[in-house]
């Protein structure tokens, strides 16, 4: 399913019917849905009322298979009683209730009136007196990854991690936590948000654990409330879930002496976390390093654990429509929002192998021309001929650097730390140039990442380097653009910054999409969604798409437009390592444009794609390597012309690595299985024994916007003496 199809699952808008309010949805394409997402809901229900609204939203969303609900942050019996009565009223007493830790405030809260005569012993379902152990057992015994939806302080989850650290490998975390750029009510002053501040130590432990993390900070969830027709539709609904929500809201309002019950809801912070657990299409997502300080603030920190944060709304009305419609009526299967892509494992392997071959073909064919034409098109008669033996590119920096990154992932897993990745790269023994060399030199001098790639220490930070070696991160992340972005934050930070980093994340995003899409325009657009829209790199690729539309059959005209703006205009060469007036241009932007030139004007033909990307000049072996890899991924190994595979030496070793081609394929096959599960997907076995990756569709969350010519602060990151002792270069 392509990205346009997944967007068709969004709400079509509000439709007024004579019988009331109905919020409709465009029917999803047949076969788009996988099985429901298994979730645990961990909540301080019974304090603020938004937890109750979120529980109703959760139960009325068929995208979810709720395996357990647990009360957090003390008041354990009170919270369990609220859960029990609510679940019974909703007809969901099949869901177990866990009693959380007896920490902090005890007793009851403002919804106590609703459960004053409710006996928890009468709950027909399972009651777990040790809710933390129930969380652990639910995660560890599930054949599929569990999504933890956490909308309160986190002592339960911190204790679960302490008792059983392995849960982080079998679950993903979605939470309502923090304040990034906005505070309560949209204030420009960030806040120590309650769920973080109430137990900062627990939150710090949870948000630094090695699982996939998505949060809604106050920047988005603090702006959500229902009013007008939407609120009245819920308030007047006869649906048992909506009725239970409103009953609790009335009691809560009276206890808190609020005067707006008749006209609107309170702020519904926690409902956004439920939404993000199924889809993120309506929110603007960013991949950010966030650190919890002792005061309960979530501080931007490039060295901290990377997580996806919903930092702004793209369509808040669409979300409010969805929330109101879910709470007020049944949900047809066609209106489910959580979509999945299915990729047979055998097809993945076929395409992944082709992607590696495409890189080798591109760099081998373009190699003799590298930087011999600067600011000019390579004449057609100067394009070298293809020879099958050229496929054996085991000594090319365009490829062998990736093997170090693959080795780090093989040895340390997908959550390999930025510092460990730096140590591994510092120990590499092959020749390097530009940003790679500067970054590795910094690492060997003790300048740890991300400072090794920061413009203050690396004058090549906008160069092409991570772009030429980011292919690996898309090839092991089919349909998982956020993983591709995250891997850029780990490995791209070793040597690049700003546009230099974005180039690699753009390329990786195209690879991730190439497993499901063969329309090059859609693949390029998918790559663009993985980088900040305000960056010059995004502007450059957007220009190429526009110029291609204007001149679809004249690639040389588009090349001239690129040259005029991105080669000759100093405003787009502000951090060019060779100077703004030099013909030599190893900037990631212009070379990224040449990758796209090959993909768009090559029209799916392997030869023309590589030839055009090469003839654009500058780094004319790297660019066709990226273009060839993306295109070959769409084709698959079995469909490649024999001239690209017949002479491959299976015993050839990539420089300074333990990998030959068959070993590389096996390592890729192992890592991708971890990636699918880590991203909340599953691996299904068919009756014939064949396996299928079931991969959830997620909105890309680009890294934050930064520019090499106006960089942010350095992290003052240095290797310790113990870490320096691990750096033993072989050259």
Secondary structure, DSSP 8 states (H G I E B T S, - for coil): --HHHHHTTSEEEEEEETTEEEEEE----TT---S-EEEEEEE-TTSSTHHHHHHHHHHT-TTEEEEEEEE-SS-HHHHHHHHHHHHHHTT-TTSEEE-----SS-S--TTGGGGTT--GGG-SS-EES-HHHHHHHHHHH-SS-EEEEE-S--HHHHHHHHH-GGGGGSEEEEE----SS--GGG-SS----HHHHTTHHHHHHHHTSSSEEEE--HHHHTT---BHHHHHHHHT---HHHHHHHHHHHHHHHHHT-S-TTTB----TTHHHHHHHH--TTEEEEEEEEEE-TTS-EEE-TTS-EEEEEEEES-HHHHHHHHHHHHHS---GGG----EEEEEHHHHHHHHHHHHHHHHHHHHHHGGGTTTSSSS---GGGS----GGGG---S-HHHHHHHHHHHHHHHH-TT--HHHHHHHHHT--S---HHHHHHHHHHHTTB-TTGGGSTTT-TTTTBSHHHHH-HHHHHT-TT-HHHHHHHHHHHGGGT--THHHHHHHHHHHHHHHHTT---HHHHHHHHHTTS-TTSHHHHHHHHHHHHHHHSTT-HHHHHHHHIIIIIS-GGG-TT-TT-TT-S---BHHHHHHHHHHHHHHTTT-HHHHHHHHHHT-SSTTHHHHHHHHHHHHHH-GGGS-GGGTTT--TT-B-TTSS-BHHHHHHHHHHHHHHHHHHTT-EEEE-TTS-EEEEEE----EEE---BTTB-------B--HHHHTT-----
